[in-house]
Amino acid sequence: MAYESGIAADHRDLLGRFRAFVTGHPSLIAAGQAWQELRWVQQASTQELILKAPGLAGTDAIYAGLFSQETAASDLYQWQVLGYTGYLSGANFTGQPGLSPAHYLSLWNSPMSYWLVANGRRAILAVKVSSRYMLMHLGFLTPYATPGQFPYPFFVSGTDNYYFGGRRWSEVSTIWNGQMRNLAGVWATPSRYPAGQTYKHSPGAIYPLTSLVLYDATAIYGEIDGLFHVSGFGNASENLVTVDGVNHLVLQDVASTGIGNYVALRLQ
């Protein structure tokens, strides 16, 4: 796995950093898990990036797209985030095979702190916009099934699922806007566990981390690799929880700071 943190100048610089990280980080290259760039197009107000991730053993083909766009007059700066099942060089960004519903990461045109983790199966990006924390997931879950049973467990999420032009960063209320390609090959919105739990930390101020599991009425599908629920009792964003020598970054749900509104991102 690979990890990077820093400060991006704006939403466009952030996408450039994301691109460089997943395609060129030394840890990903050494593990044979660097993502392949299939398309990179920059225009005055847009950027288009299509990628293929190789999986952990180099045997998968995981397709994803990111599109940076802006409406400066309305102070709207967003990434559109999509999952695919393949790639056609002659097709446009929204014309790729197996297109997921659109999801968005709401950003701004100013400096932003960010934390980025990736391996050959997925990338997770956390971004601080003003006092809000935005989160994006792009890639495979860790499924509770064999590859033959669940061959393409893609989960895509951002801060918003509104059509572009809908909401500014300050209007976003939750990070839980995601969809998964289920066992039938249909993009569907799963439930998650835990959600909204109000337990405190353990004696000695120890914060247990609980896997985030995706499910619906028909199946329990799997968990999000490297992202966990953590109690918000006496906790705050950017705190670190250390488990087995590995730091986990505490993040609030955009602007919500209740006891059940926190996750922890493994920085590895």
N, C-alpha and C positions, 0 to 999 in steps of 0.2 A: 504494500500500500504506500501511498504518497500523501504528503501534507504540505500545505503552504498557507501562510497568512501574510497580509500586507495592507496597503492602502492604495486603492485604485483612484485615478483622477476623476473618473466619471463612468457612466454606464458603458460607453464604447471602450474605454481602456480596460474595464473589467472583463468584457468579452474577449478582448485580445489576450489578457492574462489567463483566462480560463482555457482558451485555445492553446496557448503555449504550454500550459501546465499538463493538460491531459495528453498532448501529443509528444511532449519533450522532456518531462521530468525524469531525471536520471534513475530514480527508483523504479518508475514504470518501465523504462527502457530495459533496465537490468533484469527485470522479472519477465520480460516479454509481454507486458501488459499495456504498452503505450497505445493510445487510440490513433486511428488513421484518419487523417483529414481528407474528406471526399469533395468538399466544396468550401471555398472561402471567398466571398464577394463583399467588397466595401463600397458603399455609395455615400453621398453627403449626409443623409439622415438615416441610413440603414446599414446593417451588417448581416450577412447570412453565412451560417456555419453548419455544415452537415458532417457528421462523424460516424465512424464505425469502431466499436470497442471489441477486443478479441476474446474477452472472457479471461479467466484466471490461468487457463492452460493453453490459450491461443487457439482454441477450437470452436469458439462461438463467433457469431456475427450479430452484433447488437447495434442497431442504427438509431441515431438521435439527431435532432436539429434544433438550432437556436437562432433566433432572428431578433436583432436589436433594432428598435424603432422609436420614433419620438414625434411629439407634436409640441414644439417649444412654446407656442402661444398659449397652450393649456397646461404647461408645466408637466407634461406626461412623458415619461421615459421608461420604457419597458423592454424586457425580453419576452418574446414568444418562445415557448418551450414545447417540443413535440417528440413523440416516439414514433418510430417506423418499424416495419418488418423487412425492409429491403431498401435498395437505392437504384434510381434511374437517373443517369446523367442528363438526359434530355427533359426531365420533368422539373417543375418549379418546386419551391419549398413546401407548399401545401398539396402537391400532387404526387408525393412519394407513396410507395406501397405501404398498406397497413396503417395509414395515418391515424394518430390518436386525436382526440378532441384537443382543442387549444388550451394551454395553460400559460400563465404569465408570471413573471417575476417583476414586481414593481420597484423601480429604482429612481435615482435622480441624476442630475447633471452636475454633480459636485463630488468632492472626495468621499470615499466610503471605505471603512474597514471591512475586510473580508477574511473568511476562513474556508479553505477548500481542501477536500479529501477525495481521493479517487483510487480505484484499482481497475482491473480489466473488465469488471462487470458493471460498475456504477460510479457516478460522481455525485457528491453532495456539496452544495455551496451555501454558506451562511453569510449574510451581508447586513451591516448596520447602516441604516438610512435614517439620519437624524437620531432619534432615540428609539427607533423601531428596528426589530430584527426580522429579516426576511430569509426564507429557506427554500432551497430547490433540491429536488432529487431527480436524477436522470439515469435510468438503467435498470438492471435486474434486481429483484428481491433475492433473498435466500429462501428458496421454496421448501415446503415440507412435502416434497415429492421428487421422484427421479426425473432426469431430463426427458425421458420418454413419456412420462405422465404429464409433465408441465414444461414443454420445450421453450416457451418464450415468456417468462414471468416478469415482464417489463412494468415498472411503476414510474409514472411521470407526475411530478407535483411542483407547484409554485405557490405564489401568494394569492393568485386570482385566476378565475376562469371566465372572466368577462371578455367580450370582444374589445379589441383595442379602441381606446377612446372612452372607456368606461370609467376608470378610477385612477386618481393620482395616488402616489405612495402614501399620503397622509389619510386616505380614505380606506385603506386596506385594513381588514379586521382580524384575519386569521391566516395561518400558514397551511391549514389542512384543506387544500384544494388539489386533489390528486385523483388519478384514475389508473387502473391496472388492466393489463390484457389478461383475461381470465382463461380458464381451462378450455372454454369454447371458442377462444380466439376473438372475444368481444371486449371492447374497452368499457369497463364498468367501474362504478365508484364503490370501493370497499368500505367497510367499517374497520375500526382499529381498536385494539386493546393493548394497554390501558388507555382510558380517555376520561379526563376530569377527576381522577382519583385525588383524595384529599388527605392522604396519610402524611405523617411527619417523617423526619429522618430517624435512623436507629439511635439507640443510646450511644453517647460518645460523638454525636454529630456526624455519624457515618451515613452517607447517602447511597442506598442501594439503587442500581440501575436495572430497569425492567425493559425487556425487548418489546418493540412495537410490532405487534402481530396484526396482519390484515386478514379479514374474514368476511363472509356474508352468510346468508341463510343456508347455503348449500355446501360450503367448504371453509376450512381454515387453510389459507394459501401459503403463508410464510411470514418472514419478518424482514424488517429493513436493516440491512447490514450497516452497523456502525452508528445507528441513531437509537436513543433510548429515552424512555420516560424517566424523569427524576422529580422528586418532591420539590415544590417551591417554598416549603416552610423554611424561613430563615435563609433563603437562597437568593441569588441574583444573577442576572446575565453577566457573562464573562468570568464567573467563578470557574474554578477547575475542580473536578472530581477525579481522583486518581485511583485506578483499579489495576492491580497487577503491574504497577509501574507505568501505566499508560494514562495520559491526561485525557479528560473528556470535558469539553467546553459546554457550560450551561447557557442555554438560550431560552428567552421568553417567546411566547406565541405572539409575534408582531408587537402589539402594545399592551397585551394582557399580562398581568403579573400576579394572578391568583395562585393559590397553592397547587392547583392542578394544571397550570399553564406553562410548564417547562419541559424541555428535552435536553439531552446531553449528547453532544457530537464527539465521537472518538477521533482524536487528532493523530491519526496513524494511517 
